[in-house]
Amino acid sequence: MTKTDKTPPAPQKPTVAWALLPIVVLVVMLAGAYGLYGDEAAGGANQIALLLATVVAVLVGLRFHQPMEAMRDAALESVGTGLPALFILLAVGALIGTWAMSGTLVAMVYWGLQILSPDYFYFTVVLICAVVALCIGSSWTVAGTIGIGLMGVSIEMGLNPAITAGAVISGAYFGDKSSPLSDATNLATAAAGSDLYSHIVETLWTSVPALLISLVLFWVLGSPGEFDASGLTDGLAERFNVGLPAFLPLILVLVLAVLRVPPFLTIFTGAVAGGLMAVILNPAIVIEAAEAPDLPDVLALIKGVWTAMANGYVSDSGDASLDQLLSRGGMESMLVTIWLILTALAFGGVVDRIGVLDRLLTPILQAARTTGRLILSLVVAGLGTNILASDQYIAIVLPGKLFQSAFRRMGLAPVVLSRAVGDSSTVTSALIPWNSCGAYMAVTLGVATFDYLPFAFFNLANPLITVLFGFMGWRMISAKDAPPARPAATPEP
């Protein structure tokens, strides 16, 4: 008796209805989590929602003959792409802890209170973050260093932290997407096949108006009135050194970023530098943080810095406002966010593997029969991919590749595609709570994504302006007028 081998059915793409099922489950679960937990949903409820939606996606994949091993490998590969971001998050946690202990954060707040006024604070935050991000090409580094200090200044001034976070993100993303040093910018040009420097010029046509709109709105949101910071600044100066040495870790991070040292090494080096400055400038505070009176001073100093990097710094000065400002940081504080990113990336990997993204994006692409509709379709696709795949890089590459042929049929230059990708996929990533960018900004700045979202004016205006350009026919450069593409720099993770 012979046994007949059966060839397994070939994998198929799900129908639109089946492709929508895991998306609908995710939206319903996330809405339920927010309704039950509010801003605390990111503490675990959102992760459960993402895992359940992933299980539904796997079941849909099995329904259409996707091998379990292939879906597992897709989830693992997607999670693997997020590992650099997770290590950056850990480095930022360590940096915040040592900078709080060393006085670097205090010095930033001290001089911010001395120089800035509530009347133009939000406006100035946008400009500072935009210039620094333009120079170093990293919104994450700006938010994790200068952004933290500006948030502290805002809190001590009694200003709205959500508006401040929106200002930090608006400035940081303008600089990031307009800088030739940015990995997102280089990735957008590579995905679209455009020239890097032509892309930079073109992106300013849509980015500058969005920045100007943001500046006007943040100026209007300024809080007129007198603010007396003398009592607080005196207290800061009494406990910490607020001179130039306290700024050395910040200066080091900015220099390393300009030199294009990988982000994790840049930020973790800044964390180590903060620990060294704490030992030099505030040894008593470091020893106190070690909570080990029986240890020799040398070992207590090591333990104090180690603790700040791992678990954060807890201030016990007796001044409630100062303690609230400084009690923060540590790699431990990032673990909930890392949990969120891991589950989101697993979900994104599975839905991509079973063909959900292709199935949902293809009808959008086919409906784009005019230039305006094509740009609108790309913006919707970029936002949708950021929501579904939970990763900015996937949201840049996937629409960039899928829309190339459509842009060619319209006779449009690749630089129009790369500009629209940057105007949509790059900037909207920070507006999604479970996207790696949105999760990072929320945990780093200490403000929930949905709280700062209404004030991330640049990130909201930029996609709308690029759609307006499409329907009005502005800067829709013909392919025959475009310069030949030069290779973009290799993006760093």
C-alpha positions in Angstrom: 0.0 0.0 0.0 1.6 3.3 -1.1 1.1 6.6 0.6 0.3 9.5 -1.7 2.0 12.8 -0.8 -0.4 15.8 -0.9 1.1 19.1 -2.0 -0.1 21.8 0.4 -2.3 24.5 -1.2 -0.4 27.6 -2.4 -0.6 30.7 -0.1 -3.2 33.2 -1.3 -3.8 36.8 -0.5 -6.9 37.4 1.7 -9.9 39.1 0.3 -10.6 42.6 1.3 -13.1 41.6 3.9 -10.7 39.1 5.5 -7.8 41.6 5.3 -9.9 44.1 7.2 -10.7 41.6 10.0 -7.4 41.9 12.1 -7.5 45.7 11.5 -11.1 46.0 12.8 -10.2 43.8 15.8 -7.2 46.0 16.5 -9.1 49.3 16.3 -12.0 47.9 18.5 -9.5 46.6 21.1 -7.4 49.8 21.2 -10.6 51.9 21.5 -11.8 49.6 24.3 -8.4 49.9 26.1 -8.4 53.6 25.9 -12.0 53.8 27.1 -11.2 51.6 30.1 -7.7 52.8 31.0 -7.4 56.2 29.4 -3.8 57.4 29.1 -2.6 54.4 31.1 -3.6 52.0 28.2 0.1 52.0 27.1 1.0 50.4 30.4 -0.2 47.0 29.2 -3.7 47.2 27.7 -2.6 48.3 24.3 0.0 45.4 24.2 -2.7 42.9 24.9 -4.8 44.4 22.1 -1.9 44.1 19.7 -1.3 40.5 20.6 -4.9 39.5 20.2 -5.0 41.2 16.8 -1.8 39.4 15.9 -3.5 36.1 16.8 -6.5 37.0 14.5 -4.1 37.9 11.7 -2.4 34.5 12.1 -5.8 32.8 11.9 -6.6 34.8 8.7 -3.2 33.7 7.3 -4.0 30.0 8.0 -7.4 30.5 6.3 -5.5 31.5 3.2 -2.9 28.7 3.5 0.0 30.8 4.8 2.5 28.5 6.5 2.7 29.0 10.3 6.5 29.0 10.0 6.5 31.8 7.5 4.3 33.9 9.7 6.4 33.2 12.7 9.6 34.2 10.7 7.9 37.3 9.5 7.0 38.4 13.0 10.6 37.7 14.2 12.1 39.6 11.2 9.9 42.6 11.9 10.8 42.6 15.6 14.4 42.3 14.5 14.2 45.5 12.5 13.1 47.3 15.7 16.0 46.2 17.8 18.1 49.2 17.1 15.3 51.4 18.3 14.8 49.4 21.4 18.5 49.7 22.3 18.3 53.5 21.7 15.4 53.6 24.1 17.4 51.8 26.8 20.3 54.3 26.1 17.9 57.2 26.5 16.7 55.9 29.8 20.3 55.6 31.1 21.1 59.1 29.8 18.1 60.7 31.6 19.1 59.0 34.8 22.8 60.1 34.8 21.9 63.6 33.5 19.5 64.1 36.3 22.2 63.1 38.8 25.0 65.0 37.2 23.2 68.3 37.0 23.1 68.4 33.2 19.4 68.4 33.2 19.3 71.0 36.0 21.7 73.3 34.1 19.5 73.1 31.0 16.4 74.0 33.1 18.3 76.7 35.1 19.5 78.6 32.0 16.2 78.0 30.2 14.4 79.7 33.1 16.9 82.6 33.0 16.7 83.2 29.2 13.3 82.1 28.1 10.0 83.8 28.7 6.5 82.2 28.8 5.4 84.8 26.3 7.5 83.2 23.5 8.5 79.9 25.0 6.7 77.5 22.7 7.8 79.5 19.6 11.4 79.3 20.8 11.2 75.6 21.5 10.2 74.9 17.9 13.1 77.0 16.5 15.7 75.5 18.8 14.7 71.9 18.0 14.4 72.6 14.3 17.9 74.0 14.1 19.6 71.3 16.1 17.7 68.5 14.3 18.7 70.1 10.9 22.3 70.0 12.0 22.4 66.4 13.4 19.6 64.8 11.4 17.9 63.0 14.2 14.5 63.8 15.8 15.1 61.1 18.4 18.4 62.6 19.6 16.9 66.0 19.8 13.9 64.8 21.9 16.1 62.7 24.1 18.5 65.5 25.0 17.4 69.1 24.5 13.7 68.1 24.5 14.0 66.7 28.0 15.5 69.9 29.3 12.9 72.0 27.6 10.1 69.9 29.1 11.6 70.5 32.5 11.6 74.3 31.9 8.0 74.2 30.7 6.9 72.3 33.8 8.7 74.7 36.2 7.1 77.7 34.4 3.7 76.2 34.8 3.1 75.8 31.1 1.2 73.1 29.4 3.5 70.0 28.9 1.4 68.7 26.0 1.9 71.9 24.1 5.6 71.9 24.8 5.9 68.3 23.6 4.1 69.3 20.5 6.6 72.1 20.0 9.6 69.8 20.5 8.2 67.3 18.0 7.3 69.9 15.5 10.7 71.4 15.4 12.5 68.1 15.6 10.7 66.6 12.7 11.1 69.7 10.5 14.9 69.4 11.0 14.9 65.7 10.7 13.1 65.5 7.3 15.0 68.4 5.9 18.5 67.3 6.8 20.8 65.3 4.5 22.1 63.5 7.6 18.7 62.0 8.5 18.2 58.3 8.0 14.5 58.8 7.2 15.4 61.4 4.5 18.0 59.1 2.9 15.6 56.1 3.1 12.8 58.1 1.4 15.1 59.1 -1.5 16.4 55.5 -1.9 12.9 54.1 -1.9 11.7 56.6 -4.5 14.9 56.5 -6.6 15.4 60.3 -6.4 18.4 62.5 -5.9 19.2 63.4 -2.3 19.9 67.0 -2.6 17.1 67.7 -5.1 14.8 66.0 -2.5 16.1 68.3 0.3 15.3 71.4 -1.9 11.9 70.1 -2.8 10.9 69.1 0.7 11.5 72.7 1.9 8.7 73.8 -0.4 6.2 71.9 1.7 8.1 71.9 5.0 8.7 75.6 5.4 5.0 76.6 5.1 4.1 73.9 7.7 6.9 75.3 10.0 5.6 78.9 9.6 2.1 77.8 10.4 3.4 76.0 13.4 5.4 79.0 14.6 2.3 81.3 14.3 0.1 78.9 16.2 2.7 78.4 19.0 3.2 82.2 19.2 -0.5 82.5 19.7 -0.4 79.8 22.4 2.2 81.7 24.4 1.2 82.5 28.0 1.6 86.2 28.6 2.3 87.2 32.1 5.0 87.5 34.7 6.9 84.5 35.9 9.3 84.8 38.8 11.9 82.0 38.6 14.3 83.5 41.1 13.3 81.2 44.0 13.5 78.1 41.9 16.8 79.0 40.1 18.4 79.8 43.4 17.5 76.4 44.7 18.8 74.7 41.6 22.1 76.5 41.8 22.6 75.7 45.5 22.3 72.0 45.0 24.0 71.5 41.6 26.8 73.0 39.5 25.0 74.8 36.7 28.1 76.1 34.9 29.7 75.0 31.7 31.0 71.6 33.0 27.4 70.4 33.5 26.8 70.9 29.8 29.8 68.8 28.7 27.7 65.6 28.3 25.2 67.5 26.1 28.0 69.0 24.0 29.6 65.6 23.6 26.3 64.1 22.3 25.7 66.8 19.8 29.3 66.5 18.5 29.0 62.7 18.1 25.7 63.2 16.3 27.2 65.6 13.8 30.0 63.2 13.2 27.4 60.6 12.3 28.3 58.2 15.1 25.4 55.6 15.3 22.6 56.8 17.6 22.9 54.1 20.2 26.6 54.8 20.7 26.0 58.5 20.7 23.3 58.5 23.4 24.9 55.7 25.5 28.2 57.6 25.5 26.3 60.7 26.6 24.9 58.6 29.5 28.3 57.4 30.5 29.6 61.0 30.3 26.7 62.1 32.5 27.8 59.5 35.1 31.4 60.7 35.1 30.3 64.3 35.5 28.1 63.3 38.4 31.1 61.7 40.1 33.2 64.8 39.5 30.6 67.5 40.2 28.3 65.8 42.7 30.0 62.9 44.5 27.9 63.3 47.6 24.7 63.0 45.6 26.1 59.9 43.8 27.1 58.2 47.1 23.7 59.1 48.5 21.9 57.5 45.5 23.9 54.2 46.0 22.2 53.7 49.4 25.2 51.6 50.6 26.8 53.3 53.6 29.0 50.3 54.3 30.7 50.5 50.9 34.0 52.4 50.3 33.4 55.6 48.5 34.9 54.4 45.2 32.5 51.5 45.1 29.6 53.6 46.3 30.3 56.0 43.4 30.3 53.2 40.9 27.0 51.8 42.3 25.4 55.2 42.4 26.0 55.8 38.7 25.1 52.2 37.9 21.8 52.5 39.7 21.0 55.8 37.9 21.6 54.1 34.5 19.6 51.0 35.4 16.8 52.3 37.6 16.9 56.0 37.3 17.7 58.8 39.8 15.5 59.6 42.7 15.9 63.0 44.2 15.3 63.5 47.9 16.2 67.1 48.4 13.0 68.1 50.3 12.0 70.5 47.6 8.9 68.9 46.0 9.2 70.7 42.7 12.9 69.9 42.4 12.4 66.3 43.3 9.6 66.0 40.7 11.9 67.4 38.1 14.9 65.1 38.8 13.3 61.8 39.9 13.3 60.1 36.5 15.2 58.0 34.0 16.8 54.6 34.0 16.6 51.7 31.5 13.9 50.2 33.7 11.5 53.1 32.8 11.6 52.2 29.2 10.6 48.5 29.5 6.8 49.1 29.2 7.4 51.1 25.9 9.7 48.3 24.7 6.9 45.8 25.4 4.6 48.0 23.3 7.0 48.3 20.4 7.7 44.5 20.4 4.0 43.6 20.2 3.3 46.3 17.5 6.2 45.1 15.3 5.1 41.5 15.6 1.6 42.5 14.5 3.0 44.5 11.6 5.2 41.6 10.5 2.3 39.2 10.3 -0.2 41.4 8.5 2.5 42.3 6.0 3.4 38.6 5.4 -0.2 37.5 4.8 -0.8 40.3 2.3 -3.1 42.5 4.3 -1.1 45.7 3.5 -0.9 44.9 -0.2 -4.6 44.0 -0.4 -5.7 47.3 1.3 -3.2 49.6 -0.4 -3.8 48.3 -4.0 -7.4 49.7 -4.3 -6.2 53.0 -3.0 -3.5 53.1 -5.6 -5.8 52.1 -8.4 -8.3 54.9 -7.5 -5.6 57.6 -8.0 -6.3 58.8 -11.6 -5.2 62.5 -11.1 -2.1 64.0 -9.7 -4.0 65.3 -6.6 -5.6 61.9 -6.0 -2.3 60.2 -6.4 -0.6 62.4 -3.8 -3.7 62.0 -1.5 -3.5 58.2 -1.9 0.2 58.2 -1.0 -0.4 60.2 2.1 -3.3 57.9 3.2 -1.0 54.9 2.4 1.8 56.3 4.5 -0.4 57.1 7.5 -2.1 53.7 7.2 1.2 51.8 7.0 2.4 53.7 10.1 -0.8 52.6 11.9 -0.7 49.0 10.7 3.0 48.2 10.5 3.9 50.3 13.6 7.3 51.2 12.1 8.4 54.4 10.3 10.9 52.6 8.0 8.3 50.2 6.7 5.9 53.1 6.1 8.6 54.9 4.1 9.8 51.9 2.0 6.5 50.1 1.2 4.5 53.1 -0.2 7.7 54.4 -1.8 8.1 51.2 -3.8 4.4 50.5 -4.5 3.8 54.0 -5.9 6.8 54.2 -8.2 5.1 52.9 -11.3 2.0 55.1 -10.7 4.2 58.2 -10.5 6.0 57.2 -13.6 2.7 56.8 -15.5 1.8 60.3 -14.4 5.1 61.5 -15.8 6.2 62.8 -12.4 9.8 62.9 -11.3 10.9 60.5 -8.5 11.7 63.6 -6.3 7.9 64.3 -6.1 7.4 60.8 -4.8 10.2 61.0 -2.2 9.0 64.5 -1.0 5.4 63.2 -0.6 6.7 60.1 1.3 8.7 62.4 3.7 5.7 64.6 4.1 3.5 61.7 5.1 5.2 58.6 6.3 8.0 60.4 8.2 6.0 63.0 10.1 2.9 60.9 10.9 4.9 58.2 12.7 5.1 60.3 15.8 1.3 60.6 16.0 0.6 56.9 16.4 0.9 55.7 20.1 2.0 52.1 19.2 4.3 53.2 16.4 8.0 53.0 17.5 8.3 56.8 17.0 5.1 57.7 18.8 5.9 55.4 21.7 9.5 56.8 21.9 8.3 60.4 22.0 5.7 59.7 24.6 8.0 58.0 27.0 10.9 60.4 26.4 9.0 63.6 26.8 6.6 62.2 29.5 3.4 63.1 27.6 1.0 60.6 26.1 0.8 60.6 22.3 -2.9 61.5 22.1 -2.2 64.4 24.5 0.5 66.0 22.4 -1.0 65.0 19.0 -3.3 68.1 18.7 -0.3 70.4 19.3 2.1 68.6 16.9 1.2 71.3 14.4 4.0 70.7 11.9 3.3 67.0 11.8 -0.4 67.7 11.2 0.1 70.5 8.6 2.8 68.9 6.5 0.7 66.1 5.0 -2.2 68.5 4.3 0.1 71.0 2.5 1.6 68.3 0.3 -2.0 67.2 -0.6 -2.8 70.8 -1.4 0.3 71.0 -3.7 -0.9 67.9 -5.5 -4.4 69.2 -6.2 -3.1 72.7 -7.2 -0.4 71.2 -9.4 2.4 73.1 -7.5 5.9 71.7 -7.8 4.7 68.6 -9.7 8.0 68.3 -11.5 8.0 66.4 -14.7 10.3 63.3 -15.0 12.0 64.8 -18.0 13.0 67.9 -16.0 14.4 66.0 -13.0 18.2 65.6 -12.5 19.6 62.1 -12.5 19.5 60.4 -9.1 22.7 60.2 -7.1 23.0 57.5 -4.5 21.7 58.4 -1.0 23.8 57.7 2.0 23.2 54.3 3.6 20.5 54.8 6.3 21.5 53.9 9.8 19.1 52.0 12.1 
